[in-house]
Amino acid sequence: MREIPAPHPGASTVLLLHGWTATADLNWFAVYETLGRHHRVIALDHRGHGRGIRTRKPFRLADCADDAAALMNELGIENVIPVGYSMGGPVALLMWKRHRELVDGLVLCATAASFAHSRAERMAFLGLTGMSALARLTPETTRANITEKVYLRRKAAKWGPWAISQIELHDWRMVLEAGHAIGSFSALDWVGQIDVPTSHVVTLRDPVIPVHRQLDLFAAIPDARASRIDGEHDAIVAHAPRMADLIIDGVRSVTERRS
């Protein structure tokens, strides 16, 4: 867990929820300082990611939402604004659904209410189910060797040593299961019931979460407000100053509408 104290009395608390295959630090490191000038900032690693919880139970996004809520209770935080990026978006939505009393508002970035619509997308996520099942039967040392040869060496060409060190912390069986959970997730039946102020940052050149799905989520949430950034799925790093400003604006919009 990472915590940046509130810069002044009355500052809102934001809970940063990272994306799939990232860690809290890998997802948010470029905006911590800027966000911390305005808010109390809490960030955690989700299950199987980085230093997140390890368990033999299958990965569930709902459990990630419960973990985040349990952390808030442990820290004595009664009200929080979850900020969800990519996979963190469903976790934020599920926090509202399962722990409504904690959630003052939502800021959703580069995310959607569902992720697998076409047959090709469903088959891709289905493939992760088989891979995660295989990972359950594979000794940990063998999984580590496969991870190094297949994933880390490919990333090393463009990632620095620190980023690689973050990825090396993953439990890849759980990360694969997380991919399947994302593909199975859908909030389409209930996202229209969200009754807290919500802001959405849309990444306009996103090859991972198509813009139309991001906009569908925005349109489905009553009285949501949207801002746009001309960036891809890595905008939180590639365009960090602008993303930080948009998140701050989103939180401000949420707090103004809440009061």
N, C-alpha and C positions, 0 to 999 in steps of 0.2 A: 504494500500500500504506500502511496505517496500523499502527503498532506502539505498544503501551503496555508498558513494561518490567515484568518480574515484580516484585510488591510485596515479595517476600521469597524467600529461597532455598527451593527445593522446591515453589514454586507451579506448578500445572499451566499448560500452554500451551493456549489455546483459539484455534481458527481460525474466524472468523466468515464465513459464506457467505451472501450476500444473495439476495434474491428477484428475479424477473423485472421488468424495466423500472426497477429501483432501482439504486443504487450502494451500495458498502459504507457510506459515510457517511450516505446517505439512509436506509438500512435500520436502521443501528445507532447513529446519533449519540446517541440519547436514553439509551442504556445503556452507552456506552463507559466513562464515569467510574465507575459502580458496578461493572461487571465488572472494571475495572482495579484496584480495591482488593483483589481476591482472586486474580487470574490474570494471567499474561502474555497479552496480547491481540494477535492478528494479524488484520487484515482486508484483503481485496483486492477489486478490481473484476473481475468476470468478463468474458470476451471480449465485446467490442462494447459493454459497459456502462461508462459513465463513462470512466475512463482505462485500461480494460482493453485487452488485446491486440487489435490489428487484423490481420485476415488475409482473403484472398480465399477461403480454404477455408470450406465450409459449417460452420455452428455445430454443435458436438456437446457434449453434457453431459460425455461422457467426457473430452474435451479440457480442459474446465474442471477436472475432478478431477485430471488430469495437471498442469495449470498450478499448482494448489494444492500438489500434492506436490513439484513442482520448486521452488516458493518455499520450502517447508520445508527441502529439501536445501540450497538456496542460503544459508539463514539458519543452517544447522547444527542444525536442530531434528530430533531423532530420534524423538520421541513427541509426539503432538498429539491433542487432542479436537476434532474438527470440530463446529461448531454451525451447522446448516443451517436456514434459514428459507425456507419456500415452495419456490421453485426450488432454493434452497441445500440442501434436503433430499436430492433426487436426487444433487446433487454430493457431498454427504457420504457417501451410500450407495455411490456409485461410488468414492470414495476408499478406503473399506473394501474394496471388491471388487478394485480395481486396485493398491492400495498398502497392503496389510494390515499390513506391517511398521511403518508410521508411525502407525497409528490405535490409540490406547489405548481409545477409547470414542466414543460418538456421543450428541449431544443434538440432537433433531429437533423443529422448531417449525412448527406450521401447515402441515403437509406430508403427503404421501401416497406410496404405492408406485406408483400410476398415477393419471392425471388425466383421461383421456377414455374413458368407458365407454359412454355413450348415443350414439345416432346424431347427435343435435344437437351434443353436445360434439365428436365426431369431425369433424363438418362444420365447426365453428367453427375448430378447429385446422388442418384441411385448407385453409381459406381463407387462413390465414397463410402456407402454402406458396406459394400463388399470389402473394400480396403480396410475399413476400421475393424470389421470382423476378423480379417486376416491378422491385423495388428494385435488383436487380443490373444491370438495363438502364437505370436512370434516372441521369442525371448527379448528382454529389454536391450541386451547388448547388440543383438542383431538389428533391432529397430534403430538403434543409435547409429550403427554403421550404414544402414540404408539411408537414413536421414542425411548423414554427412556426404555420401556419394551422390545422392539424387537431388537433394534440395539445397543444402548449404553451399555446395561447390558452384551451383548455378547462380545463386544469389551473390556469392563472393565477388563476382566480376564487377558488380555495381554497388554493393553495400560495403560499408566500412567495418572494421573489426568490432566496434561496439555494437552495431546492429546485429551482426552475426552472433555475438555473445548473447544477445537477448533471445534470438531464435533457438539457440542451443538449449535453452532452459525448458522448451516445450515438452509436454508428453504427447507424442504424435498420434498415439491411438485416440486420445481424447480430442485432439485437434481435428482429426479426420471425422470423428463422430460429430464434432461441432459443425463441420461442413454439411453433413447430412441433415442436421437439425435446422440449419439455415434453409436448405432446400425444401424442407417439409413445413416450414413456418408460414402461417398466413394469419393476418389480423383483419382480413377483409370483412369478416362477419361482425366485428365489434369495434373497429377503429373509429367508426362514426359516433360512438358513444362517449368518446373522450371529452371530459368536461373541465379540463384545466387549460389555461392559456398555453399555446404551442407555437413555436417558431421552427422554421425549416430552412436549412441552407442547402441549396440545390447545386450540385456540381454539373455544369452544363456540357462538358466533354467527357463524361464518365463512361469508360468502356465496360465497367463492371456492373454498375447499377444504372440501367438506361434511364435517361432523363424522364421519359414518359411515366415510368414507374414511380420515380421520386415525386413527380407532379401529381400522380394519382393519389399518393399518400397525403400530400398537402391538401388536395381538393376534398378528401374524405373526412378530414378532421374539422369540426365546426370552428369557424372564426380563426383558423390558423393563419399565420403570417409567413411569407416566404421571401428569402433573399437569394440571389444567384451569384455564382462565381464562375468565371471562364477558366475552369480547370478540370483535370481528370480526377480519378479516384484518390490519388495521392496529394490532393490539394492541401490537406492539413499540414504537409511538410513542404511541398513545392511552392505553395503560396501562403506560407504560415502567417505573415503579418496581416494579410487581407482576411484569412480565415479567422484569426483571433478577433479582429474587429467585428466580423459578422456574427461570431458567437457571442461576443459581448453585447452587440446590438440586440441579438435574439434574446438573451437573458434579460436585458433592460425592458424589451417589449413584454416579456412574460410578467415581470414584476410590476410594471405599470398597469397591465390589464388585471392583475390579481388584486391590486389594492383598490 
